[in-house]
Amino acid sequence: MNQIILHGDENMPSPEIEEFARILVEKVRDASIKNCDRRFQANATSAAAQRWKEMARSATPEEFAKVRIADIVDDAISSVL
């Protein structure tokens, strides 16, 4: 079983884990959000941007959400790799 190494108070992650989490949020999550936000700009020309714009016009909210979620997760994973 994987366990988180705790530091001091058993409810607090170690400083190393906290720093890793901060970097992960900043470099992966936040970067992915910014990248995906750019897909809605009028001048965005990537394949994903074109797909999102078309789906925003023609797809149901559920269909559009499924595509966006997959693209956002893919973007975050590619940032890690």
Buried (B, 14 or more C-beta within 10 A) or exposed (E): EEEEEEEEEEEEBEEEBEEEEEEBEEEBEEBBEEBBEEBEEEEBEEEBBEBBBEBEEEBEEEEBEEBBEEBBEEBBEEBEE
